[in-house]
């Protein structure tokens, strides 16, 4: 049962990241505004249709796939559009945007619990779909000011005129699936390190409440955990945004290294807690790590590949994160069913972030070595 239920939320999170490379293509071709508005529309339809079904299998599609895919199209342009307006204060701009989600995530558990008891799960989905409907109109405010990174259609048609059908197909494929970002060694290592780290990233967030209810029989104060995670994530985004603007170049990656290593250690400490208060303390630091990781991701992408290719860099990175992030929660659910407790799941969740953080720590060193060779 834990494995089946875990797939619903995990599939939605996985689709947000899995669709990111495709979202990058649409963002480059049709712009941030149209892409975000279209994604918000799809997510709205996914939430609304989820309210009319009681089957878990159908909800895999309506919530897991449809809502997850739409959220991906709505989310990624909100990161890319910032590079059109900010450079020196990009970290602070990321905090303001990302911090808005924390202002919602702190009262959201109270709101959903109250609404769920009053009107039921189906109508709760309808309320959430109304919030997503508002997002459609907010997406229309995006106005890109940088030129597109692709070649003009006129030039492309002139070049294709003298080529064979096979060459034309290959040229069009390379045109839409631009893999130039992978030519940079530092980007490849950075993407691999983050993809490794997020294998256990969602496990504590998905299982902490159930763990507390089972371990400490605490059902009246479990909402405190979600509030601590949301509030400290907002604080982490504020601090990391300000610090990131002060740290030059790729040394910003060390903020991610620290957040991943600390997150892994905290996950392994959860089973060692002897009281509910200890779990609260761990949640405070988990939220702080989440804020550091989330806010600094886009500025690092801009440092690695520049603003013109940032959309592709973020898209491919999130696409690489899709499989491990989707698989992490079901693996934890399987471990819980097998061992009868969440201890093994939390120990499992702590290993990948530490390994990923150590991989990320070599990126600035390799970058400095490459600069010396160029000089």
C-alpha positions in Angstrom: 0.0 0.0 0.0 2.8 2.4 0.9 4.4 1.7 -2.5 1.2 2.3 -4.5 0.4 5.5 -2.7 3.9 6.8 -3.0 3.7 6.5 -6.8 1.0 9.1 -7.1 2.9 12.1 -5.6 6.3 10.8 -6.8 5.0 10.4 -10.4 3.8 14.0 -10.4 7.2 15.3 -9.1 9.0 13.1 -11.6 7.0 14.5 -14.5 7.9 18.0 -13.5 11.5 17.2 -14.1 11.1 14.6 -16.9 9.4 17.1 -19.1 12.0 19.8 -18.6 14.1 19.2 -21.7 10.9 19.4 -23.8 9.9 22.6 -21.9 13.3 24.1 -22.8 12.6 23.6 -26.5 9.2 25.2 -26.2 10.6 28.1 -24.1 13.2 28.8 -26.8 10.8 28.5 -29.7 7.5 30.1 -28.5 8.7 32.1 -25.5 8.3 32.0 -21.7 4.9 33.5 -21.7 3.1 31.1 -24.0 4.9 28.1 -22.5 4.0 28.9 -18.9 0.4 29.8 -19.7 -0.1 26.5 -21.7 1.5 24.5 -18.8 -0.8 26.2 -16.2 -3.8 25.3 -18.3 -2.7 21.6 -18.5 -2.1 21.5 -14.8 -5.5 23.1 -14.2 -7.2 20.4 -16.2 -5.2 17.7 -14.4 -6.4 18.9 -10.9 -10.0 19.4 -12.1 -10.2 15.9 -13.6 -8.7 14.4 -10.5 -11.7 15.6 -8.5 -14.0 13.5 -10.6 -12.3 10.1 -10.1 -11.9 7.9 -7.2 -9.7 5.3 -8.8 -6.1 5.3 -7.8 -5.0 4.0 -11.3 -6.9 6.9 -13.0 -5.3 9.4 -10.7 -1.9 8.2 -11.8 -2.7 9.8 -15.1 -4.8 12.8 -14.0 -2.6 13.9 -11.1 0.6 12.1 -11.6 1.1 12.7 -15.4 -1.3 15.5 -16.5 -0.8 17.8 -13.5 2.9 17.0 -13.2 3.5 17.7 -16.9 1.6 20.9 -16.8 3.4 22.0 -13.7 6.7 21.5 -15.5 5.7 23.8 -18.4 4.5 26.4 -15.9 7.5 26.2 -13.5 10.6 26.3 -15.7 9.8 29.5 -17.6 9.6 31.3 -14.2 13.3 30.5 -13.7 14.4 31.3 -17.2 12.6 34.7 -17.4 14.7 36.0 -14.5 17.8 35.9 -16.6 16.2 38.3 -19.0 16.0 41.0 -16.3 18.7 40.4 -13.7 22.4 39.6 -13.7 24.2 41.1 -10.7 21.2 40.5 -8.4 20.0 37.3 -9.9 20.3 35.4 -6.6 18.1 38.0 -4.8 15.6 37.8 -7.7 15.5 34.0 -7.4 14.8 34.4 -3.6 11.9 36.7 -4.2 10.4 34.3 -6.7 11.1 31.1 -4.8 10.3 32.7 -1.5 6.7 33.3 -2.7 6.1 29.5 -2.7 7.2 29.4 1.0 4.7 32.0 1.9 2.0 29.7 0.5 3.5 26.4 1.7 3.5 27.4 5.4 -0.3 28.0 5.8 -1.2 25.5 3.0 -1.2 22.4 5.3 -3.7 24.1 7.6 -5.8 25.2 4.7 -5.9 21.8 3.0 -6.6 19.9 6.3 -9.4 22.3 7.1 -10.9 22.2 3.6 -10.4 18.4 3.3 -12.4 17.8 6.4 -15.1 20.3 5.5 -15.8 19.4 1.8 -13.9 16.2 1.1 -11.0 15.3 -1.2 -12.8 15.7 -4.5 -13.8 19.3 -3.8 -10.3 20.0 -2.4 -8.9 19.2 -5.8 -11.4 21.7 -7.3 -10.2 24.4 -5.0 -6.6 23.7 -5.9 -7.6 23.8 -9.6 -9.0 27.3 -9.1 -5.6 28.4 -7.7 -4.0 27.0 -10.8 -6.5 28.8 -13.0 -5.2 32.1 -11.6 -1.7 31.0 -12.6 -2.7 31.0 -16.2 -3.3 34.8 -16.1 -0.2 35.4 -14.0 1.9 33.7 -16.7 0.7 36.2 -19.3 2.8 38.9 -17.5 6.1 37.3 -18.7 7.8 39.5 -21.3 11.2 38.2 -22.6 13.7 40.9 -23.6 16.7 38.8 -24.7 16.8 37.5 -28.3 16.2 33.8 -28.9 19.2 31.5 -28.8 18.3 29.7 -32.0 18.9 30.7 -35.6 16.2 32.4 -37.6 13.8 30.3 -39.6 14.8 32.1 -42.8 18.5 31.2 -42.5 17.5 27.6 -41.5 15.3 27.2 -44.6 18.1 28.5 -46.9 20.6 26.0 -45.5 18.1 23.0 -45.7 17.3 23.7 -49.4 20.5 22.1 -50.7 20.6 19.1 -48.3 19.2 15.5 -48.6 16.2 14.4 -46.6 18.4 12.6 -44.1 20.6 15.6 -43.6 17.5 17.8 -43.2 16.0 15.5 -40.5 19.3 15.4 -38.6 19.7 19.2 -38.9 16.2 19.7 -37.6 16.8 17.3 -34.7 20.0 19.1 -33.7 18.1 22.4 -34.0 15.4 21.5 -31.5 17.5 19.2 -29.3 20.5 21.5 -28.7 23.1 19.5 -26.8 25.8 22.2 -26.8 25.6 22.6 -23.1 27.0 19.0 -22.7 30.2 20.0 -24.4 31.1 21.8 -21.2 32.8 19.4 -18.8 31.9 21.4 -15.8 28.2 21.3 -16.7 28.3 17.5 -17.2 29.8 16.9 -13.8 27.4 19.4 -12.2 24.4 17.7 -13.7 25.6 14.2 -12.8 26.2 15.3 -9.2 22.8 16.8 -8.7 21.0 13.9 -10.4 22.8 11.5 -8.0 22.0 13.7 -4.9 18.2 13.9 -5.5 17.7 10.1 -5.4 16.8 10.4 -1.8 15.8 14.1 -1.8 12.0 13.7 -1.5 12.0 10.7 0.9 12.0 12.8 4.2 9.4 15.2 2.8 7.0 12.4 1.8 7.4 10.2 4.9 8.1 12.4 7.9 4.5 12.8 8.9 3.7 9.1 8.7 6.9 8.3 10.5 6.0 10.6 13.4 2.5 9.2 13.6 3.8 5.6 13.6 6.9 6.1 15.8 5.6 8.6 18.4 1.8 8.3 18.0 1.8 12.0 17.4 -1.2 13.0 15.2 -2.3 16.4 16.6 1.0 18.2 16.1 2.3 16.6 13.0 1.5 19.7 11.0 4.3 21.5 12.8 6.8 19.5 10.7 5.4 20.9 7.5 5.3 24.4 8.8 9.0 24.1 9.9 10.0 22.8 6.5 8.2 25.6 4.7 9.3 28.5 7.0 13.0 27.4 7.1 13.0 26.8 3.3 11.9 30.5 2.9 14.7 31.6 5.2 17.2 29.5 3.4 16.2 31.0 0.1 16.6 34.5 1.5 20.0 33.8 3.0 21.3 31.8 0.0 20.1 34.5 -2.4 22.0 37.2 -0.6 25.1 35.1 -0.1 25.0 33.8 -3.7 25.2 37.4 -5.0 28.3 38.0 -2.9 30.2 34.8 -4.0 31.9 35.2 -7.3 31.6 32.7 -10.2 31.3 29.0 -9.7 32.2 29.1 -6.0 28.4 29.4 -5.5 28.4 25.6 -6.0 29.9 25.2 -2.5 26.6 26.3 -1.1 25.0 23.3 -2.9 27.7 21.0 -1.6 27.1 22.1 2.0 23.3 21.7 1.7 23.5 18.2 0.1 26.0 16.9 2.6 24.1 18.3 5.5 20.8 17.0 4.1 22.2 13.5 3.9 23.5 13.5 7.4 20.1 14.8 8.7 18.2 12.1 6.9 20.3 9.5 8.7 19.8 11.2 12.0 16.0 11.0 11.8 15.8 7.3 13.0 18.0 8.2 16.0 15.6 10.8 17.4 14.1 9.6 20.7 11.4 12.3 20.8 9.1 14.4 18.6 11.1 17.5 19.4 14.2 16.1 17.9 12.4 15.5 14.6 11.3 19.2 14.7 14.9 20.3 15.0 15.9 18.2 12.0 13.0 19.6 10.0 14.3 23.1 10.6 17.7 22.3 9.1 16.1 20.2 6.3 14.1 23.2 5.2 17.2 25.4 5.4 19.0 22.9 3.1 16.1 22.9 0.7 16.2 26.7 0.4 19.9 26.8 -0.3 19.7 24.1 -3.0 16.6 25.5 -4.8 17.6 29.2 -5.0 21.2 28.8 -6.1 20.4 26.3 -8.9 19.5 28.9 -11.6 22.4 31.3 -10.9 24.9 28.4 -11.2 23.4 27.4 -14.6 23.8 31.0 -15.8 27.4 30.9 -14.6 28.2 27.6 -16.4 26.6 28.2 -19.8 25.6 31.9 -19.9 22.1 33.4 -20.2 21.6 32.4 -23.9 21.8 28.7 -23.1 20.4 28.8 -19.6 17.0 27.5 -20.6 18.6 24.4 -22.2 20.9 23.9 -19.2 18.1 24.0 -16.6 15.9 21.9 -18.8 18.4 19.1 -19.3 19.4 19.2 -15.7 15.9 18.8 -14.5 15.3 16.0 -17.0 18.3 14.1 -15.6 16.8 14.6 -12.1 13.5 13.0 -13.2 14.4 9.3 -12.9 16.2 9.3 -9.5 13.7 11.8 -8.0 10.8 9.6 -9.1 12.3 6.4 -8.0 13.4 7.6 -4.6 10.0 7.7 -2.8 8.8 4.3 -4.2 12.1 2.7 -3.1 11.5 4.1 0.4 8.0 2.8 0.3 9.2 -0.7 -0.6 11.8 -0.6 2.2 9.1 0.4 4.7 6.8 -2.5 3.5 9.8 -4.9 3.7 11.2 -4.0 7.1 8.0 -2.7 8.7 9.5 0.7 9.6 10.9 3.8 8.0 14.4 3.5 9.5 16.0 1.8 6.4 14.2 4.3 4.1 15.8 7.3 5.9 19.3 5.6 5.9 18.9 5.0 2.2 17.9 8.6 1.6 21.0 10.0 3.3 23.6 8.3 1.1 22.9 9.8 -2.4 23.0 13.5 -1.2 26.4 13.0 0.4 27.8 11.3 -2.7 26.3 14.0 -5.0 27.7 16.8 -2.8 31.2 15.4 -3.0 30.9 15.2 -6.8 29.8 18.8 -7.0 32.8 20.0 -5.0 35.2 19.2 -7.8 33.4 21.5 -10.4 35.1 24.8 -9.3 38.5 23.1 -9.3 38.0 21.7 -12.8 36.8 25.1 -14.0 39.9 26.8 -12.6 42.1 24.3 -14.3 40.4 24.8 -17.6 40.9 28.6 -17.3 44.6 28.1 -16.7 45.0 26.0 -19.8 43.2 28.6 -21.9 45.5 31.3 -20.6 
